[in-house]
Amino acid sequence: MRSDVTLHPLDRARLQDLLHAAVEDADPLEVMPPVPGPGGWTTERRSAFVRFHESRSLSAHPVETTFVIAVSGRVVGAARLCPVEDRDGTVEAGVWIGRSHRGTGVGSAVLELLLDRARASGCDEVYVSTTPQNSAVRALMAGIGTELVADGDELVGRVRLTS
Ligand SMILES: CC(C)(COP(=O)(O)OP(=O)(O)OC[C@H]1O[C@@H](n2cnc3c(N)ncnc32)[C@H](O)[C@@H]1OP(=O)(O)O)[C@@H](O)C(=O)NCCC(=O)NCCS
């Protein structure tokens, strides 16, 4: 596993670095919910990205925990753990990595680090869902022995955490 990949809790300073990484190296639809209007990183979409993370992770009552992903100290993406409603002990994992860093083992390292974080916070299961077209997530999960199965329009998988 790559040793230059690290996770750091999102804070306001890192949010600016994360916005920069997203604008430079990712498509808005890969990293945030859709925002109506012209495509690309418009001023409105940049503000929505910041508001999205502020409300979900930096508010007084955060709904999920977000980490910035750094490679040799440089922010290249984000990973999150969000408690699943009505399933105590289960968190949903989500990850995006800047295009120029994909396919080089960053995702595999992030997955291991994210599972460690979930375990350390007392969770016993991590849930993943993606689209059938997302070969990278399928390969990532296969790499830890978790097969994704169809659930409606999505592919889903559960990783049991052992201490
Ligand atoms: C999904 C994502 C996080 C994977 O991260 P990554 O750094 O590219 O993954 P890695 O380089 O560690 O590769 C993990 C495995 O996926 C495979 N893989 C990577 N990109 C792939 C692609 N585009 N198509 C098929 N397989 C791919 C690698 O070969 C590797 O498989 P292996 O272990 O059998 O060799 C990254 O592609 C990404 O950020 N995508 C955009 C956002 C996204 O789709 N997020 C997930 C939403 S559920």
The ligand as an SDF file (V2000), in Angstrom:
LIG
                    3D

 48 50  0  0  0  0  0  0  0  0999 V2000
  -13.1810    5.4040   -7.6620 C   0  0  0  0  0  0  0  0  0  0  0  0
  -11.8180    6.0310   -7.3280 C   0  0  0  0  0  0  0  0  0  0  0  0
  -11.8980    6.6210   -5.9300 C   0  0  0  0  0  0  0  0  0  0  0  0
  -10.7480    4.9140   -7.3680 C   0  0  0  0  0  0  0  0  0  0  0  0
   -9.5040    5.4860   -6.9700 O   0  0  0  0  0  0  0  0  0  0  0  0
   -8.1340    5.1720   -7.7340 P   0  0  0  0  0  0  0  0  0  0  0  0
   -7.0460    5.8990   -7.0310 O   0  0  0  0  0  0  0  0  0  0  0  0
   -8.2910    5.4250   -9.1790 O   0  0  0  0  0  0  0  0  0  0  0  0
   -7.9860    3.6020   -7.4620 O   0  0  0  0  0  0  0  0  0  0  0  0
   -6.6320    2.7190   -7.4970 P   0  0  0  0  0  0  0  0  0  0  0  0
   -5.6150    3.3490   -8.3930 O   0  0  0  0  0  0  0  0  0  0  0  0
   -6.2250    2.4350   -6.0960 O   0  0  0  0  0  0  0  0  0  0  0  0
   -7.1550    1.3930   -8.1960 O   0  0  0  0  0  0  0  0  0  0  0  0
   -7.9810    0.4760   -7.5130 C   0  0  0  0  0  0  0  0  0  0  0  0
   -8.3570   -0.6160   -8.4870 C   0  0  0  0  0  0  0  0  0  0  0  0
   -9.2520   -0.0550   -9.4590 O   0  0  0  0  0  0  0  0  0  0  0  0
   -8.7310   -0.2760  -10.7620 C   0  0  0  0  0  0  0  0  0  0  0  0
   -9.1130    0.8790  -11.5450 N   0  0  0  0  0  0  0  0  0  0  0  0
   -8.7660    2.1800  -11.3180 C   0  0  0  0  0  0  0  0  0  0  0  0
   -9.3560    2.9650  -12.2260 N   0  0  0  0  0  0  0  0  0  0  0  0
  -10.0760    2.1510  -13.0330 C   0  0  0  0  0  0  0  0  0  0  0  0
  -10.9070    2.3900  -14.1530 C   0  0  0  0  0  0  0  0  0  0  0  0
  -11.1320    3.6250  -14.6290 N   0  0  0  0  0  0  0  0  0  0  0  0
  -11.4920    1.3180  -14.7470 N   0  0  0  0  0  0  0  0  0  0  0  0
  -11.2990    0.0620  -14.2700 C   0  0  0  0  0  0  0  0  0  0  0  0
  -10.5300   -0.2120  -13.1900 N   0  0  0  0  0  0  0  0  0  0  0  0
   -9.9180    0.8210  -12.5910 C   0  0  0  0  0  0  0  0  0  0  0  0
   -7.2400   -0.4060  -10.5810 C   0  0  0  0  0  0  0  0  0  0  0  0
   -6.6490   -1.1280  -11.6440 O   0  0  0  0  0  0  0  0  0  0  0  0
   -7.1800   -1.1670   -9.2840 C   0  0  0  0  0  0  0  0  0  0  0  0
   -7.4640   -2.5280   -9.5000 O   0  0  0  0  0  0  0  0  0  0  0  0
   -6.3910   -3.6610   -9.0750 P   0  0  0  0  0  0  0  0  0  0  0  0
   -6.2410   -3.4920   -7.5770 O   0  0  0  0  0  0  0  0  0  0  0  0
   -7.0660   -4.9310   -9.4780 O   0  0  0  0  0  0  0  0  0  0  0  0
   -5.1390   -3.3160   -9.8150 O   0  0  0  0  0  0  0  0  0  0  0  0
  -11.4370    7.1280   -8.3750 C   0  0  0  0  0  0  0  0  0  0  0  0
  -11.4130    6.5370   -9.6520 O   0  0  0  0  0  0  0  0  0  0  0  0
  -12.3750    8.3330   -8.3970 C   0  0  0  0  0  0  0  0  0  0  0  0
  -12.2000    9.2450   -7.6200 O   0  0  0  0  0  0  0  0  0  0  0  0
  -13.3800    8.3250   -9.3140 N   0  0  0  0  0  0  0  0  0  0  0  0
  -14.3130    9.4520   -9.4440 C   0  0  0  0  0  0  0  0  0  0  0  0
  -15.2880    9.5510   -8.2830 C   0  0  0  0  0  0  0  0  0  0  0  0
  -15.9870    8.2530   -7.9840 C   0  0  0  0  0  0  0  0  0  0  0  0
  -16.4340    7.5440   -8.8840 O   0  0  0  0  0  0  0  0  0  0  0  0
  -16.1200    7.9440   -6.6860 N   0  0  0  0  0  0  0  0  0  0  0  0
  -16.7900    6.7650   -6.1970 C   0  0  0  0  0  0  0  0  0  0  0  0
  -18.2540    7.0290   -6.0910 C   0  0  0  0  0  0  0  0  0  0  0  0
  -19.0940    5.6350   -5.3610 S   0  0  0  0  0  0  0  0  0  0  0  0
  1  2  1  0
  2  3  1  0
  2  4  1  0
  2 36  1  0
  4  5  1  0
  5  6  1  0
  6  7  2  0
  6  8  1  0
  6  9  1  0
  9 10  1  0
 10 11  2  0
 10 12  1  0
 10 13  1  0
 13 14  1  0
 14 15  1  0
 15 16  1  0
 15 30  1  0
 16 17  1  0
 17 18  1  0
 17 28  1  0
 18 19  1  0
 18 27  1  0
 19 20  2  0
 20 21  1  0
 21 22  1  0
 21 27  2  0
 22 23  1  0
 22 24  2  0
 24 25  1  0
 25 26  2  0
 26 27  1  0
 28 29  1  0
 28 30  1  0
 30 31  1  0
 31 32  1  0
 32 33  2  0
 32 34  1  0
 32 35  1  0
 36 37  1  0
 36 38  1  0
 38 39  2  0
 38 40  1  0
 40 41  1  0
 41 42  1  0
 42 43  1  0
 43 44  2  0
 43 45  1  0
 45 46  1  0
 46 47  1  0
 47 48  1  0
M  END
$$$$
